[in-house]
Amino acid sequence: MSLAPRKRRVRRPPDLTSLFDVLFIVVFVALIRAAAAEHEVAEAAKTKEPPAPAAPAKPPLPLDVAKLQSQALKNVTAELAGRQPLVIRISDQGVITKIESGDKQLTLDVPLLVPDPDPTIRVAYQGDRSAQLRACRVAMLQLGLADLSAHLVILAPARARDDLPHALVGGLDRDLSRCLADQRAIATLVEPKP
C-alpha cells in the first residue's frame, strides 16, 4: 500500500489594504462631520441666545486646534474639487465598460474577474495577479496619461456592493489604495442609489 504525499495548503495572511482604505474613509468622514457640527454650532450661536447651563459641558477644543481642523478640511475639500473627475464604469459581472474623463468617453470590455481553478475561490480579481489589469492602471493606459495625479478617480459599479461578486468588491477595495500608490490618484467607489 503506497502512501501518496498530501498537498499542503498554504494560507496567506489577510491583505490589510482594504482596512487602511476603510480607516482613511472613516477619518475623512469624521473630519467632515466635525466641521459641519462646528458650522452648525456657530450658526446657531449667531441666531439664538445662549441656553441656560443645565449640566457641565465638555470643554471645547482649544481654539487653535479647532481652527487647524477647519482649515485642514477646507484644504482637503479644495484639493479634491480641483481634480478632474475620471469615471470608471464597471458592470455587475466585473467588466470595465466605459471610462469617462472630460470630453473623452471610451467604451471598453475589460474583464476584472477571471475563473480560478481552486474550488474554494472559483473567481479571482485579475488586478491581484497583474498590475496592468487594475482599474486605475487600465484607465491611465487607455487615456494615454503618465499618471492620474490630476484626477479624482470614481469607480462606479452598476450595482451596490452587496449585489456584486465578493472577489470584485475586494479587488476594487484594494484598487482604491493602489490608485494612490501606483498612479498618484485619489480614488473612491460610488455605489448607485436605489
C-alpha positions as CSV (number, residue, x, y, z in Angstrom):
1,M,0.0,0.0,0.0
2,S,1.6,3.2,-1.1
3,L,1.0,6.5,0.7
4,A,1.0,9.4,-1.7
5,P,2.2,12.7,-0.1
6,R,-0.6,15.1,0.7
7,K,-0.6,18.5,-0.8
8,R,-0.3,21.2,1.9
9,R,-2.4,24.3,1.6
10,V,-0.6,27.4,2.4
11,R,-2.7,30.1,3.9
12,R,-1.8,33.6,3.0
13,P,-2.2,36.3,5.7
14,P,-5.1,38.7,5.0
15,D,-4.3,41.8,3.0
16,L,-4.7,44.9,5.2
17,T,-5.0,47.3,2.3
18,S,-8.8,47.5,2.5
19,L,-8.6,48.1,6.2
20,F,-6.4,51.1,5.5
21,D,-8.9,52.3,2.9
22,V,-11.8,52.0,5.4
23,L,-9.7,53.7,8.1
24,F,-9.0,56.6,5.7
25,I,-12.7,57.0,4.8
26,V,-13.8,56.8,8.5
27,V,-11.2,59.5,9.5
28,F,-12.2,61.7,6.5
29,V,-15.9,61.4,7.2
30,A,-15.3,62.1,10.9
31,L,-13.4,65.3,10.0
32,I,-16.2,66.4,7.7
33,R,-18.9,65.8,10.3
34,A,-16.9,67.6,12.9
35,A,-16.5,70.6,10.6
36,A,-20.3,70.5,9.8
37,A,-21.1,70.3,13.5
38,E,-18.9,73.3,14.3
39,H,-20.5,75.3,11.5
40,E,-24.0,74.5,12.8
41,V,-23.0,75.5,16.3
42,A,-21.5,78.8,15.0
43,E,-24.7,79.5,13.0
44,A,-26.9,78.6,16.0
45,A,-24.9,80.9,18.2
46,K,-25.4,83.8,15.8
47,T,-29.2,83.5,15.8
48,K,-30.0,82.3,19.3
49,E,-29.2,83.5,22.8
50,P,-27.0,81.1,24.7
51,P,-29.1,78.4,26.5
52,A,-29.1,78.3,30.3
53,P,-26.4,76.0,31.6
54,A,-28.1,72.7,32.5
55,A,-25.1,70.5,33.1
56,P,-21.3,71.0,32.8
57,A,-20.4,70.6,29.1
58,K,-17.4,69.0,27.7
59,P,-14.6,71.6,27.4
60,P,-14.3,72.8,23.8
61,L,-11.3,72.1,21.7
62,P,-8.6,74.7,22.1
63,L,-9.2,77.4,19.6
64,D,-6.0,76.8,17.7
65,V,-6.9,73.1,17.2
66,A,-10.4,73.9,16.1
67,K,-9.1,76.5,13.6
68,L,-6.5,74.0,12.3
69,Q,-9.1,71.3,11.9
70,S,-11.4,73.7,10.0
71,Q,-8.6,74.8,7.7
72,A,-7.5,71.2,7.1
73,L,-11.0,70.3,6.0
74,K,-11.1,73.3,3.6
75,N,-7.7,72.3,2.2
76,V,-8.8,68.7,1.6
77,T,-12.1,69.9,0.0
78,A,-10.3,72.3,-2.2
79,E,-7.7,69.7,-3.3
80,L,-10.4,67.2,-4.2
81,A,-12.5,69.9,-6.0
82,G,-9.5,70.9,-8.1
83,R,-9.0,67.4,-9.5
84,Q,-10.7,66.4,-12.8
85,P,-13.2,63.6,-12.4
86,L,-12.4,60.3,-14.1
87,V,-15.2,57.8,-14.0
88,I,-14.6,54.1,-14.5
89,R,-17.9,52.3,-15.1
90,I,-18.0,48.6,-14.0
91,S,-20.7,46.1,-14.9
92,D,-22.2,43.8,-12.3
93,Q,-20.2,41.0,-13.9
94,G,-17.0,42.8,-13.2
95,V,-16.2,44.3,-16.6
96,I,-14.9,47.8,-17.2
97,T,-17.5,49.0,-19.7
98,K,-16.6,52.8,-20.0
99,I,-14.1,55.4,-19.0
100,E,-15.2,59.0,-18.9
101,S,-12.8,61.9,-18.4
102,G,-13.6,65.4,-19.5
103,D,-14.8,65.2,-23.1
104,K,-13.4,61.7,-23.6
105,Q,-15.7,58.7,-23.4
106,L,-14.1,55.3,-24.1
107,T,-16.2,52.2,-24.4
108,L,-14.3,49.1,-23.2
109,D,-14.7,45.5,-22.5
110,V,-12.0,44.7,-19.9
111,P,-12.9,41.9,-17.5
112,L,-11.6,42.4,-14.0
113,L,-12.6,38.8,-12.9
114,V,-11.2,35.5,-14.0
115,P,-12.1,31.9,-13.2
116,D,-9.9,30.3,-10.6
117,P,-9.2,26.5,-10.6
118,D,-9.4,26.4,-6.9
119,P,-12.9,25.4,-6.0
120,T,-12.8,27.4,-2.8
121,I,-12.1,30.6,-4.7
122,R,-13.8,30.0,-8.0
123,V,-13.4,33.6,-9.2
124,A,-10.4,35.9,-8.7
125,Y,-9.7,39.6,-9.2
126,Q,-7.2,40.0,-12.1
127,G,-5.7,43.1,-10.6
128,D,-4.3,41.0,-7.8
129,R,-2.4,38.9,-10.4
130,S,-1.4,41.7,-12.9
131,A,-0.8,45.4,-12.2
132,Q,-1.9,46.0,-15.9
133,L,-5.4,44.9,-15.0
134,R,-6.1,47.2,-12.1
135,A,-8.8,49.7,-12.6
136,C,-6.7,52.9,-12.4
137,R,-3.9,51.4,-14.5
138,V,-6.4,50.4,-17.2
139,A,-7.8,54.0,-17.3
140,M,-4.3,55.5,-17.3
141,L,-3.2,53.4,-20.2
142,Q,-6.4,53.9,-22.2
143,L,-6.3,57.6,-21.8
144,G,-2.5,57.7,-22.6
145,L,-1.5,59.5,-19.4
146,A,1.7,59.2,-17.4
147,D,-0.2,59.2,-14.1
148,L,-3.5,60.2,-12.7
149,S,-2.3,62.8,-10.2
150,A,-4.6,65.5,-11.6
151,H,-7.7,63.2,-11.3
152,L,-10.3,62.2,-8.8
153,V,-11.0,58.6,-9.9
154,I,-14.6,57.4,-9.3
155,L,-15.2,53.7,-9.5
156,A,-18.8,53.4,-10.5
157,P,-20.2,49.8,-10.3
158,A,-23.6,49.1,-11.9
159,R,-24.9,47.7,-8.6
160,A,-24.5,48.2,-4.9
161,R,-21.6,46.4,-3.2
162,D,-23.9,43.8,-1.6
163,D,-25.1,42.7,-5.1
164,L,-21.6,42.3,-6.6
165,P,-19.3,39.3,-6.6
166,H,-17.2,39.1,-3.4
167,A,-14.0,38.9,-5.5
168,L,-14.9,42.1,-7.4
169,V,-15.7,44.1,-4.2
170,G,-12.5,43.0,-2.5
171,G,-10.4,43.7,-5.7
172,L,-11.9,47.2,-6.1
173,D,-11.3,48.0,-2.5
174,R,-7.6,47.1,-2.9
175,D,-7.5,49.1,-6.1
176,L,-8.6,52.2,-4.3
177,S,-5.3,52.4,-2.4
178,R,-3.3,51.1,-5.4
179,C,-4.6,54.0,-7.4
180,L,-2.8,56.4,-5.0
181,A,0.3,54.2,-4.7
182,D,0.7,53.3,-8.4
183,Q,-0.9,56.2,-10.3
184,R,-0.9,59.0,-7.7
185,A,-4.7,59.3,-7.9
186,I,-7.2,59.8,-5.2
187,A,-9.9,57.2,-5.8
188,T,-13.3,56.4,-4.4
189,L,-16.1,53.9,-5.1
190,V,-19.6,55.4,-5.5
191,E,-22.4,52.9,-5.4
192,P,-25.6,53.6,-7.3
193,K,-28.5,54.9,-5.3
194,P,-31.7,52.9,-5.2
